[in-house]
């Protein structure tokens, strides 16, 4: 999945990978640039547009602020000490091209909190309707916080929803996406896709999500940990671990297919 807030353009990623292409869009204050990114994604062969709706106000990500996380990265006393303890990692990073947001004109270091000036703070259903009219592929709305909004997203033309709380980094007291699954599935019916993320660290988490009504689970930190450790082979290893854990969980539950897992979910899952 390519992202609007990324160090690569949609075309760069499309040229480098083979597979199903999804583009994650943040609706920007610059509506012309938002439309341009949508059109560039379509021209590069992306099949699915994922519109993120829960970042109109950035969360107060304390660890990012404390660690001086910025784009490009800042050199502080703490990062210099880290360089001393991990010289090989930093050497590889220094040899790589300078980090910058490929799709946005950012001329000074920016923390995650600073991105508030880039994102449109007043997204409405009219914005979703305009995107639905412009985008001819599949449309997914990422970030609805309840069954009613999920149903309204589908009524507005979305082909699916992605339940997410950004791993607790936005509103950290929001309901866990996995707890929304049964109500959202009931609200949208069997046909729209329902994806879930946030807190997926093990194949058993994926099995639980599927049993509760999800079509798939998305991962963030799991693959990033693999990437940081060993590059592409590290990502492959992380995916292999999740797949093996998912299959083993299914076997231990005594089910042989996803359909069977969903069918027996009321007996398998004990919810207090």
Helices and strands as residue ranges (DSSP letters): E 2-3, H 10-16, E 22-26, H 31-43, E 48-52, H 62-67, H 77-85, H 87-95, G 113-117, H 125-134, E 138-142, H 147-155, E 160-163, G 166-168, H 177-188, E 193-196, H 203-211, E 216-217, H 221-253, H 258-263, H 265-268
